[in-house]
Amino acid sequence: MANNVSHKLSHTMIRGRTYYTNFRLNDSTSFVRLSLGTDSRKQAEVIMNQIRPFIPLVQNGTISLEEFKRKMQGYRVATKQDFDNYLLQALERDIAEVERLPELGQLHRNINPDSPLSASDTVGAAQGYSEAQFQRMVNGSTQTANEVLASLHMKKLELSKDDLPLANQVGAALDMS
């Protein structure tokens, strides 16, 4: 059975032990009822304090119900700083990998004493990788930019078409590195 919660949690109801946001759209016939995913009143209050400002925007059609659901899940709009942080972290990972190369060679030698690394094979593989990266830059591959966008989306950042130039810029910087 559904119970309305006190005025302190407007647009909120509890069914069973789970809290829900519950409000009517402006067409006066449609209800939006979405689980807050908690049985804790305190947690429901925190979630509602974060999403309550968006309810009137959903009601008047300024933002879509899908966008509202993403905000409930903790998504926020991506900023230039998010792209800059991604680039910095990726470049730091590259540096750490380069610093590990001598150690990895030593480990390979210890693990596989009968098959030592070949300098000429390593140079050949590096040249092939370098050529592939160069072709990606020359031909304008969007693969790295798509990887940037996917990674930021996984961090619950809301992305738009306006973010594509930043993603391409970060992708190009990573391809250059």
C-alpha positions as a printed NumPy array, in Angstrom:
array([[  0.   ,   0.   ,   0.   ],
       [  1.286,   3.46 ,  -0.884],
       [  1.553,   6.158,   1.733],
       [  2.303,   9.8  ,   1.155],
       [  5.272,  10.996,   3.164],
       [  5.198,  14.188,   5.229],
       [  5.449,  17.628,   3.588],
       [  9.183,  17.576,   4.279],
       [  9.554,  15.118,   1.383],
       [  7.288,  16.659,  -1.23 ],
       [  6.838,  14.689,  -4.449],
       [  7.785,  11.559,  -2.5  ],
       [  5.862,   8.462,  -1.49 ],
       [  6.712,   5.151,   0.103],
       [  5.424,   1.816,  -1.136],
       [  6.33 ,  -1.167,   0.966],
       [  9.664,   0.   ,   2.339],
       [ 10.917,   1.724,  -0.83 ],
       [ 10.759,   5.472,  -1.441],
       [  9.585,   6.818,  -4.792],
       [  9.413,  10.214,  -6.394],
       [  5.853,  10.793,  -7.5  ],
       [  4.483,  13.781,  -9.401],
       [  1.943,  14.66 , -12.059],
       [  2.912,  16.012, -15.464],
       [  1.265,  19.201, -16.727],
       [ -1.154,  17.242, -18.901],
       [ -2.857,  16.362, -15.558],
       [ -3.413,  12.75 , -16.583],
       [  0.098,  11.331, -16.484],
       [  2.009,  10.482, -13.342],
       [  5.727,   9.978, -12.997],
       [  6.607,   7.463, -10.314],
       [ 10.255,   6.448, -10.123],
       [ 11.983,   4.445,  -7.417],
       [ 14.606,   6.253,  -5.389],
       [ 16.167,   2.844,  -4.753],
       [ 16.274,   3.181,  -0.996],
       [ 14.34 ,   2.337,   2.131],
       [ 16.222,   4.954,   4.156],
       [ 14.362,   8.184,   4.836],
       [ 17.646,  10.122,   5.158],
       [ 18.911,   8.832,   1.829],
       [ 15.536,   9.597,   0.211],
       [ 15.794,  13.167,   1.543],
       [ 19.294,  13.562,   0.062],
       [ 18.205,  12.217,  -3.33 ],
       [ 15.067,  14.373,  -3.366],
       [ 17.045,  17.493,  -2.441],
       [ 19.218,  16.844,  -5.507],
       [ 16.391,  16.137,  -7.967],
       [ 13.523,  18.295,  -6.647],
       [ 14.614,  21.402,  -8.632],
       [ 14.228,  19.413, -11.858],
       [ 10.632,  18.27 , -11.219],
       [  9.013,  21.523, -12.458],
       [ 11.267,  21.371, -15.526],
       [  9.983,  17.865, -16.304],
       [  6.414,  18.967, -15.64 ],
       [  6.589,  21.853, -18.111],
       [  8.58 ,  19.869, -20.689],
       [ 11.83 ,  21.832, -20.429],
       [ 13.765,  18.613, -19.773],
       [ 12.779,  15.149, -20.879],
       [ 11.87 ,  12.326, -18.556],
       [ 14.985,  10.437, -19.747],
       [ 17.224,  13.361, -18.806],
       [ 15.496,  13.502, -15.412],
       [ 16.173,   9.781, -14.891],
       [ 19.864,  10.359, -15.638],
       [ 19.947,  13.148, -13.068],
       [ 18.382,  10.743, -10.552],
       [ 21.184,   8.293, -11.28 ],
       [ 23.75 ,  10.956, -10.405],
       [ 24.705,  12.198, -13.863],
       [ 25.933,  15.762, -14.225],
       [ 26.841,  17.876, -17.234],
       [ 30.436,  17.412, -18.386],
       [ 32.73 ,  20.433, -18.179],
       [ 35.981,  21.362, -19.894],
       [ 37.721,  20.513, -16.625],
       [ 36.385,  16.934, -16.88 ],
       [ 37.971,  16.621, -20.334],
       [ 41.221,  18.191, -19.094],
       [ 41.3  ,  15.801, -16.111],
       [ 40.726,  12.841, -18.415],
       [ 43.614,  13.939, -20.638],
       [ 45.911,  14.471, -17.653],
       [ 45.104,  11.045, -16.181],
       [ 45.611,   9.33 , -19.56 ],
       [ 48.978,  11.028, -20.051],
       [ 50.025,  10.105, -16.503],
       [ 49.117,   6.465, -17.27 ],
       [ 51.273,   6.636, -20.415],
       [ 54.226,   7.969, -18.411],
       [ 53.782,   5.243, -15.786],
       [ 53.744,   2.62 , -18.549],
       [ 56.959,   3.969, -20.055],
       [ 58.59 ,   3.939, -16.617],
       [ 57.569,   0.268, -16.183],
       [ 59.133,  -0.888, -19.475],
       [ 62.57 ,  -1.778, -18.059],
       [ 60.921,  -3.676, -15.211],
       [ 58.648,  -5.521, -17.661],
       [ 61.666,  -6.542, -19.741],
       [ 63.334,  -7.909, -16.627],
       [ 60.164,  -9.806, -15.665],
       [ 59.883, -11.26 , -19.163],
       [ 63.474, -12.472, -18.955],
       [ 62.831, -14.095, -15.534],
       [ 59.562, -15.735, -16.605],
       [ 60.712, -16.832, -20.08 ],
       [ 64.462, -17.48 , -19.862],
       [ 64.343, -19.591, -23.029],
       [ 62.739, -16.91 , -25.215],
       [ 64.515, -13.596, -24.741],
       [ 63.098, -10.406, -26.157],
       [ 64.382,  -9.517, -29.581],
       [ 65.401,  -5.898, -30.105],
       [ 64.68 ,  -6.077, -33.843],
       [ 61.212,  -7.608, -33.247],
       [ 60.477,  -4.937, -30.655],
       [ 61.567,  -2.159, -33.033],
       [ 59.436,  -3.67 , -35.834],
       [ 56.371,  -3.867, -33.598],
       [ 56.912,  -0.283, -32.408],
       [ 57.232,   0.946, -36.004],
       [ 53.996,  -0.816, -36.939],
       [ 52.203,   0.718, -33.956],
       [ 53.649,   4.145, -34.767],
       [ 52.475,   3.881, -38.381],
       [ 48.963,   2.878, -37.299],
       [ 48.787,   5.828, -34.886],
       [ 50.086,   8.197, -37.559],
       [ 47.428,   6.977, -40.019],
       [ 44.735,   7.544, -37.364],
       [ 45.897,  11.151, -36.978],
       [ 46.247,  11.814, -40.71 ],
       [ 42.921,  10.215, -41.618],
       [ 41.057,  11.79 , -38.707],
       [ 39.959,   8.7  , -36.797],
       [ 37.292,   9.351, -34.179],
       [ 38.109,   6.17 , -32.262],
       [ 40.04 ,   7.9  , -29.478],
       [ 37.428,  10.674, -29.178],
       [ 34.723,   7.995, -28.86 ],
       [ 36.783,   6.275, -26.161],
       [ 37.022,   9.602, -24.293],
       [ 33.249,  10.113, -24.499],
       [ 32.519,   6.539, -23.407],
       [ 34.877,   6.82 , -20.454],
       [ 33.354,  10.113, -19.293],
       [ 29.837,   8.691, -19.701],
       [ 30.838,   5.791, -17.442],
       [ 31.791,   8.411, -14.845],
       [ 28.146,   9.573, -14.959],
       [ 28.789,  12.692, -16.976],
       [ 26.05 ,  13.886, -19.283],
       [ 27.454,  14.603, -22.733],
       [ 26.009,  16.473, -25.695],
       [ 26.933,  17.163, -29.315],
       [ 28.554,  20.379, -28.088],
       [ 31.16 ,  18.245, -26.277],
       [ 32.378,  16.578, -29.482],
       [ 35.017,  19.247, -30.298],
       [ 36.515,  18.838, -26.798],
       [ 36.501,  15.06 , -27.164],
       [ 38.226,  15.366, -30.549],
       [ 40.8  ,  17.733, -29.069],
       [ 41.555,  15.334, -26.183],
       [ 41.592,  12.381, -28.582],
       [ 44.073,  14.144, -30.874],
       [ 46.326,  14.987, -27.918],
       [ 46.27 ,  11.354, -26.821],
       [ 46.968,  10.11 , -30.328],
       [ 49.921,  12.517, -30.516],
       [ 51.3  ,  11.246, -27.221]])
